Amino acid sequence: MKKFIKNIIISLVIVGGFSATHAQETWITYTTADGLVSNNVLCLAIDLQGNKWFGTYYGVSKFDNSNWTTFTEDDGLIDNDVKAIAVDLQGNMWFGTYYGVSKFDGNDWTNYTTADGLVNDKINSIISDSEGNIWFATFGGVSKFDGEIWTNYTVADGLAFNMVKSIAIDNQNNKWFGTIIGGVSKFDGTNWTTINDSDGLINNNVYSVAVDDNGIKWFGTILGLSKFDADDNWVANFTENEGIVDNWVQSIKFDSQANIWFGCFTDYLYHGGVSKFDNTTWTSFTTEDGLASPDVRAIVIDSEDNIWIATNNGVSKLIQGPSGIENEIQQASLNIHPNPSTGTFFIEFENSDNSENLEIQVLNTNAQIIHKENVLLGDYKTTHKMSLDNYSNGIYFIGLKTSKTFSVKKIVKY
């Protein structure tokens, strides 16, 4: 395991009245020497328990932050060359290959191909929606599987092009599909809408799609990045000229501080890296900073805002360092359980300043207050039950405000 440390002050973050600096970057690279089945990593995902899963040319590796476990065709995987990974609401793992799909429930494997109803065996991306349906982007269209019935969609139904590279789901449960040549297709469950270069999209070869909590869409193409607003109107295009590390955008993810992360790589130039955008400033990371390789295939962000990066030379983990927000949480003796939560959770808070009233705030990743509750405090410790059932899965912050203090802690709803 290789470890790189850079002592750099990255940014100033202000949430709920507290200022914080990210004081240190740490890079860790995991390879076959640590237990990874292959250094050629194509995809990655994090399950409901926080385990990391890595799809490679030679099987799947699971990492629980201490131990590595490998799964291959010998265990039941349909093919060792794994192109996509996703976890569903029940915690089942789904693995996409060019020979079909495997489902793993922790004990048993179930494989699916076109013989079972899949539209095409070559899988590029997988995602689970809030109703438990699993969606597959393939080279021959899109498949939806509800556990029993397969439903397939192609250009005959309204899809812009049958070669689909990526999928995202917004808060209204609309599905967004990035296609090769055809641009982006939006599906609301009934109607299809296409967004392409005539609408402002920088290029119609769309390799990555992401939608934030406010409905802002980000489309990564082979020639740069496009941003569209909540009403699906074009906002801006970004290329290397604006600050992104490379124009070919392979992966897009959001962290809890509302930063957008982009994994980029142009194969014929062997040029790439990772870029962070805070909607004002671009910060890029390459092999000079500690990244294992410029060949970035995918990224994922864990509950601690660590960035995990799949490359052809192993997996890189970027630790951004402790924030002042987290330090304030520790000082305030604030506890939330269970966390992650399926919806209902409990807050425990020590009334160290003898306040009589407490305001509990729920904030989204843009630090916007989306819910408030007032609680009468006890003499010492107060326990309060709350629910996120009316909100979509994702990352939120719980803010506790008294007359003298304000404390914040992150919670993940799945």
C-alpha positions as CSV (number, residue, x, y, z in Angstrom):
1,M,0.0,0.0,0.0
2,K,1.4,3.3,-1.1
3,K,0.7,6.5,0.9
4,F,1.2,10.0,-0.2
5,I,0.7,13.1,2.1
6,K,0.4,16.6,0.8
7,N,0.1,19.4,3.3
8,I,-2.2,21.8,1.4
9,I,-5.0,24.0,2.6
10,I,-7.7,23.3,0.0
11,S,-10.7,25.4,0.8
12,L,-12.8,27.2,3.4
13,V,-16.3,25.7,4.1
14,I,-19.0,27.4,6.1
15,V,-22.0,25.4,7.3
16,G,-24.4,26.5,10.0
17,G,-22.2,29.4,11.2
18,F,-19.0,27.3,11.7
19,S,-16.0,27.7,9.4
20,A,-13.7,24.8,8.6
21,T,-10.6,24.2,6.6
22,H,-9.5,20.9,4.9
23,A,-6.1,20.7,6.4
24,Q,-4.5,17.8,4.7
25,E,-4.6,15.4,1.7
26,T,-3.6,11.8,2.0
27,W,-3.4,9.4,-0.9
28,I,-3.5,5.7,-0.4
29,T,-3.1,3.2,-3.3
30,Y,-4.3,-0.4,-3.1
31,T,-2.9,-3.0,-5.4
32,T,-2.6,-6.8,-5.7
33,A,0.1,-6.6,-3.1
34,D,-2.7,-5.6,-0.6
35,G,-5.2,-8.2,-1.7
36,L,-6.9,-6.7,-4.8
37,V,-7.5,-9.4,-7.3
38,S,-6.2,-7.3,-10.2
39,N,-4.8,-3.9,-10.6
40,N,-6.9,-3.3,-13.7
41,V,-10.0,-1.9,-12.0
42,L,-13.0,-1.0,-14.1
43,C,-15.7,-0.1,-11.6
44,L,-16.4,0.3,-7.9
45,A,-19.3,0.6,-5.5
46,I,-20.0,0.9,-1.7
47,D,-22.6,-1.4,-0.1
48,L,-25.0,-0.6,2.8
49,Q,-22.4,-1.6,5.4
50,G,-19.7,0.5,3.9
51,N,-17.8,-2.3,2.3
52,K,-16.0,-1.3,-1.0
53,W,-16.4,-3.5,-4.1
54,F,-14.1,-3.4,-7.0
55,G,-14.8,-4.9,-10.5
56,T,-11.7,-5.9,-12.4
57,Y,-10.6,-7.9,-15.5
58,Y,-10.2,-11.0,-13.2
59,G,-13.1,-10.9,-10.8
60,V,-14.5,-8.8,-8.0
61,S,-12.7,-7.8,-4.8
62,K,-14.5,-6.8,-1.6
63,F,-12.7,-4.6,1.0
64,D,-14.1,-4.1,4.5
65,N,-11.3,-1.6,5.3
66,S,-9.3,-4.4,6.9
67,N,-9.7,-7.6,4.9
68,W,-10.0,-8.5,1.2
69,T,-12.3,-11.1,-0.3
70,T,-12.2,-12.1,-4.0
71,F,-15.1,-13.6,-6.0
72,T,-14.6,-15.1,-9.5
73,E,-16.4,-17.4,-11.9
74,D,-15.4,-20.3,-9.6
75,D,-17.7,-18.8,-6.9
76,G,-20.6,-18.1,-9.3
77,L,-19.8,-14.8,-11.0
78,I,-21.1,-15.0,-14.6
79,D,-17.8,-13.6,-16.0
80,N,-14.6,-12.3,-14.5
81,D,-14.4,-9.2,-16.6
82,V,-16.7,-6.9,-14.5
83,K,-17.8,-3.6,-16.1
84,A,-20.4,-2.3,-13.6
85,I,-21.4,-2.8,-9.9
86,A,-24.5,-1.6,-8.0
87,V,-26.2,-2.3,-4.7
88,D,-30.0,-2.5,-4.3
89,L,-32.3,-1.5,-1.5
90,Q,-32.0,-5.0,0.1
91,G,-28.2,-5.0,0.0
92,N,-27.9,-7.4,-2.9
93,M,-24.9,-6.8,-5.1
94,W,-25.3,-6.6,-8.9
95,F,-22.4,-7.2,-11.3
96,G,-22.5,-6.3,-15.0
97,T,-20.3,-8.0,-17.5
98,Y,-20.3,-8.5,-21.3
99,Y,-21.8,-11.9,-20.8
100,G,-24.7,-10.9,-18.6
101,V,-25.5,-10.0,-15.0
102,S,-24.8,-11.6,-11.7
103,K,-26.8,-11.0,-8.4
104,F,-25.1,-11.9,-5.1
105,D,-27.1,-11.8,-1.9
106,G,-24.1,-12.6,0.4
107,N,-24.6,-16.3,0.0
108,D,-26.0,-17.3,-3.3
109,W,-25.4,-16.2,-6.9
110,T,-28.1,-15.8,-9.6
111,N,-27.1,-15.1,-13.2
112,Y,-29.2,-13.4,-15.9
113,T,-28.8,-13.1,-19.7
114,T,-30.8,-12.4,-22.7
115,A,-32.3,-15.9,-22.3
116,D,-34.0,-14.6,-19.1
117,G,-35.2,-11.3,-20.6
118,L,-32.2,-8.9,-20.5
119,V,-32.2,-6.8,-23.7
120,N,-28.5,-7.3,-24.3
121,D,-25.7,-9.1,-22.4
122,K,-23.1,-6.3,-22.7
123,I,-23.7,-4.2,-19.5
124,N,-22.2,-0.8,-19.1
125,S,-24.0,0.6,-16.0
126,I,-26.4,-0.6,-13.3
127,I,-28.6,1.4,-10.9
128,S,-31.4,0.7,-8.4
129,D,-34.4,3.0,-8.1
130,S,-36.4,3.9,-5.0
131,E,-39.0,1.3,-5.8
132,G,-36.5,-1.5,-5.9
133,N,-36.3,-1.9,-9.7
134,I,-32.9,-2.5,-11.2
135,W,-32.0,-0.7,-14.4
136,F,-29.3,-1.8,-16.8
137,A,-27.6,0.2,-19.5
138,T,-26.4,-2.1,-22.3
139,F,-25.1,-2.0,-25.9
140,G,-28.6,-2.9,-27.1
141,G,-30.9,-0.7,-25.1
142,V,-32.1,-0.4,-21.5
143,S,-33.6,-3.1,-19.2
144,K,-35.7,-2.8,-16.1
145,F,-36.0,-5.8,-13.7
146,D,-38.5,-5.7,-10.8
147,G,-37.4,-9.1,-9.5
148,E,-39.8,-11.0,-11.6
149,I,-40.5,-9.2,-14.9
150,W,-38.1,-7.8,-17.4
151,T,-39.1,-4.6,-19.3
152,N,-36.9,-3.5,-22.2
153,Y,-36.6,-0.1,-23.9
154,T,-34.9,0.7,-27.2
155,V,-35.0,3.4,-29.9
156,A,-38.4,1.9,-30.9
157,D,-39.8,3.2,-27.6
158,G,-38.1,6.6,-27.6
159,L,-34.5,5.9,-26.4
160,A,-32.1,8.2,-28.3
161,F,-29.7,5.4,-29.2
162,N,-29.4,1.8,-28.2
163,M,-25.8,2.0,-27.1
164,V,-26.2,3.3,-23.5
165,K,-23.2,4.0,-21.3
166,S,-24.6,5.6,-18.1
167,I,-27.7,6.0,-15.9
168,A,-28.8,8.5,-13.2
169,I,-32.1,8.9,-11.3
170,D,-33.3,12.3,-10.1
171,N,-35.5,13.2,-7.1
172,Q,-38.7,12.9,-9.2
173,N,-37.7,9.4,-10.2
174,N,-37.0,10.3,-13.8
175,K,-34.3,8.1,-15.4
176,W,-31.5,9.7,-17.4
177,F,-29.5,7.7,-19.9
178,G,-26.3,8.8,-21.5
179,T,-25.9,7.2,-25.0
180,I,-23.2,6.9,-27.6
181,I,-23.9,9.2,-30.5
182,G,-27.5,10.0,-29.5
183,G,-27.0,12.3,-26.5
184,V,-29.1,12.0,-23.3
185,S,-32.6,10.4,-22.9
186,K,-34.9,11.3,-20.1
187,F,-37.7,8.8,-19.2
188,D,-40.4,9.8,-16.7
189,G,-42.1,6.3,-16.8
190,T,-44.3,7.2,-19.7
191,N,-42.6,9.7,-22.0
192,W,-39.2,10.0,-23.5
193,T,-37.3,13.3,-24.0
194,T,-33.9,13.6,-25.8
195,I,-31.3,16.2,-25.1
196,N,-28.5,16.5,-27.7
197,D,-26.1,19.0,-29.2
198,S,-29.0,21.0,-30.7
199,D,-30.0,21.8,-27.1
200,G,-26.6,22.9,-26.0
201,L,-25.0,19.6,-25.1
202,I,-21.3,19.8,-25.8
203,N,-21.2,16.4,-27.5
204,N,-23.6,13.5,-28.2
205,N,-21.2,10.8,-26.9
206,V,-22.3,10.8,-23.2
207,Y,-20.2,8.6,-20.9
208,S,-21.4,9.8,-17.5
209,V,-24.6,11.4,-16.1
210,A,-25.4,12.8,-12.6
211,V,-28.2,14.8,-11.1
212,D,-27.9,16.7,-7.8
213,D,-30.5,17.2,-5.1
214,N,-31.6,20.5,-6.7
215,G,-32.2,18.8,-10.1
216,I,-29.1,20.2,-11.7
217,K,-27.8,17.8,-14.4
218,W,-24.2,17.1,-15.3
219,F,-23.4,15.3,-18.6
220,G,-19.9,14.1,-19.2
221,T,-18.9,13.5,-22.8
222,I,-15.8,12.7,-24.8
223,L,-15.3,16.4,-25.6
224,G,-16.2,18.0,-22.2
225,L,-18.9,18.6,-19.7
226,S,-22.4,20.1,-19.9
227,K,-24.5,21.5,-17.1
228,F,-28.3,21.8,-17.4
229,D,-30.7,23.4,-14.8
230,A,-33.7,21.9,-13.0
231,D,-35.9,22.7,-15.9
232,D,-33.6,20.8,-18.3
233,N,-32.3,24.0,-19.9
234,W,-28.7,24.4,-20.9
235,V,-26.5,26.4,-18.5
236,A,-22.8,26.0,-19.4
237,N,-20.2,23.8,-21.0
238,F,-16.8,23.1,-19.5
239,T,-13.5,21.9,-21.0
240,E,-9.9,21.8,-20.1
241,N,-9.9,25.5,-21.0
242,E,-12.2,26.2,-18.0
243,G,-10.1,23.9,-15.6
244,I,-11.3,20.3,-15.8
245,V,-8.3,18.0,-16.0
246,D,-9.3,16.2,-19.2
247,N,-12.2,16.6,-21.7
248,W,-13.3,12.9,-21.6
249,V,-15.4,12.6,-18.5
250,Q,-15.8,9.0,-17.4
251,S,-17.5,9.5,-14.0
252,I,-19.3,12.1,-11.9
253,K,-20.1,12.1,-8.2
254,F,-21.1,14.6,-5.5
255,D,-19.6,14.9,-2.0
256,S,-21.4,16.1,1.2
257,Q,-20.0,19.6,0.8
258,A,-21.8,20.0,-2.6
259,N,-18.5,19.7,-4.5
260,I,-18.7,17.8,-7.8
261,W,-16.0,15.3,-8.6
262,F,-15.1,14.2,-12.2
263,G,-13.0,11.2,-13.2
264,C,-11.5,11.8,-16.6
265,F,-9.3,9.9,-19.1
266,T,-8.7,10.1,-22.8
267,D,-7.2,6.7,-23.8
268,Y,-5.5,7.6,-27.1
269,L,-3.7,10.5,-25.3
270,Y,-3.1,8.5,-22.1
271,H,-4.1,11.7,-20.3
272,G,-6.4,12.1,-17.3
273,G,-7.0,12.5,-13.6
274,V,-9.6,13.7,-11.2
275,S,-11.1,17.2,-10.9
276,K,-13.2,18.8,-8.1
277,F,-15.5,21.7,-8.8
278,D,-17.2,23.8,-6.1
279,N,-19.2,25.8,-8.7
280,T,-16.5,28.5,-8.7
281,T,-13.1,26.9,-8.6
282,W,-11.6,23.9,-10.2
283,T,-9.0,21.7,-8.4
284,S,-7.4,18.8,-10.3
285,F,-5.4,15.8,-9.1
286,T,-3.0,13.7,-11.2
287,T,-0.2,11.2,-10.7
288,E,2.0,14.1,-9.5
289,D,-0.3,14.4,-6.5
290,G,-0.5,10.7,-5.7
291,L,-3.1,9.3,-8.1
292,A,-2.2,5.7,-9.1
293,S,-2.6,6.3,-12.8
294,P,-4.1,8.9,-15.3
295,D,-6.3,6.1,-16.6
296,V,-9.3,6.9,-14.4
297,R,-12.3,4.6,-15.0
298,A,-14.7,5.4,-12.2
299,I,-15.0,7.2,-8.8
300,V,-17.2,6.8,-5.7
301,I,-17.4,8.8,-2.5
302,D,-17.9,7.1,0.9
303,S,-19.8,8.5,4.0
304,E,-16.6,10.2,5.2
305,D,-16.1,12.1,1.9
306,N,-13.1,10.0,1.0
307,I,-12.8,9.7,-2.8
308,W,-12.2,6.1,-4.2
309,I,-10.8,6.0,-7.7
310,A,-10.6,3.0,-10.1
311,T,-7.6,3.0,-12.4
312,N,-5.6,0.5,-14.5
313,N,-2.9,0.6,-11.8
314,G,-5.0,-0.2,-8.7
315,V,-7.4,1.8,-6.6
316,S,-6.5,5.2,-5.2
317,K,-8.2,6.6,-2.1
318,L,-8.1,10.4,-1.5
319,I,-8.6,11.4,2.1
320,Q,-9.4,15.1,2.2
321,G,-8.6,15.5,5.9
322,P,-10.7,16.3,9.0
323,S,-12.9,19.4,8.7
324,G,-13.7,21.9,11.4
325,I,-17.4,20.8,11.1
326,E,-16.4,17.3,12.2
327,N,-14.3,18.6,15.0
328,E,-17.3,20.7,16.3
329,I,-19.5,17.6,16.2
330,Q,-17.1,15.7,18.4
331,Q,-17.0,18.6,20.9
332,A,-20.7,18.8,21.0
333,S,-21.3,15.1,22.0
334,L,-23.9,14.7,19.3
335,N,-24.9,11.1,18.3
336,I,-27.2,9.8,15.6
337,H,-28.2,6.2,15.3
338,P,-28.7,4.2,13.2
339,N,-26.5,5.9,10.7
340,P,-26.8,5.1,7.8
341,S,-30.6,4.9,8.2
342,T,-33.5,3.7,6.1
343,G,-35.5,6.7,7.3
344,T,-36.2,6.7,11.1
345,F,-33.3,7.6,13.5
346,F,-32.6,8.9,17.0
347,I,-30.6,11.9,18.0
348,E,-28.8,12.1,21.4
349,F,-27.5,15.4,22.5
350,E,-25.9,16.5,25.8
351,N,-27.3,19.8,27.1
352,S,-23.9,21.1,28.2
353,D,-24.9,24.8,28.1
354,N,-28.2,24.4,30.0
355,S,-30.4,25.7,27.2
356,E,-34.1,25.2,27.5
357,N,-35.0,24.9,23.8
358,L,-33.4,23.2,20.9
359,E,-34.0,23.7,17.2
360,I,-33.3,20.6,15.0
361,Q,-32.5,21.3,11.4
362,V,-32.3,19.0,8.4
363,L,-29.9,20.4,5.8
364,N,-29.2,19.1,2.3
365,T,-25.8,18.9,0.7
366,N,-26.0,22.6,-0.4
367,A,-26.4,23.6,3.3
368,Q,-30.1,24.5,2.7
369,I,-32.5,23.9,5.6
370,I,-35.3,21.6,4.3
371,H,-36.9,20.8,7.7
372,K,-37.1,22.2,11.3
373,E,-38.3,20.9,14.6
374,N,-38.3,22.5,18.1
375,V,-37.6,20.3,21.1
376,L,-37.7,21.1,24.9
377,L,-34.4,20.0,26.4
378,G,-33.9,18.0,29.5
379,D,-31.4,18.8,32.2
380,Y,-28.6,16.8,30.7
381,K,-29.2,14.4,27.8
382,T,-32.0,14.5,25.3
383,T,-33.0,11.8,22.9
384,H,-35.3,12.7,20.0
385,K,-36.8,10.5,17.3
386,M,-36.9,11.8,13.7
387,S,-37.6,10.5,10.2
388,L,-36.4,11.1,6.7
389,D,-39.1,9.0,5.1
390,N,-40.3,11.9,3.0
391,Y,-36.9,12.6,1.5
392,S,-35.0,10.7,-1.2
393,N,-32.0,8.5,-0.4
394,G,-28.7,10.4,-0.1
395,I,-26.6,12.4,2.3
396,Y,-28.1,15.0,4.8
397,F,-26.9,17.0,7.7
398,I,-28.6,17.2,11.1
399,G,-28.1,20.6,12.8
400,L,-28.8,21.2,16.5
401,K,-29.1,24.9,17.4
402,T,-29.5,26.3,20.9
403,S,-29.1,29.9,22.1
404,K,-25.4,29.4,22.4
405,T,-24.3,26.5,20.2
406,F,-24.8,25.0,16.7
407,S,-23.7,21.4,16.0
408,V,-23.8,19.4,12.8
409,K,-23.5,15.8,11.9
410,K,-23.9,13.9,8.7
411,I,-26.4,11.2,8.1
412,V,-26.8,8.9,5.2
413,K,-30.3,7.7,4.1
414,Y,-30.5,4.6,1.9
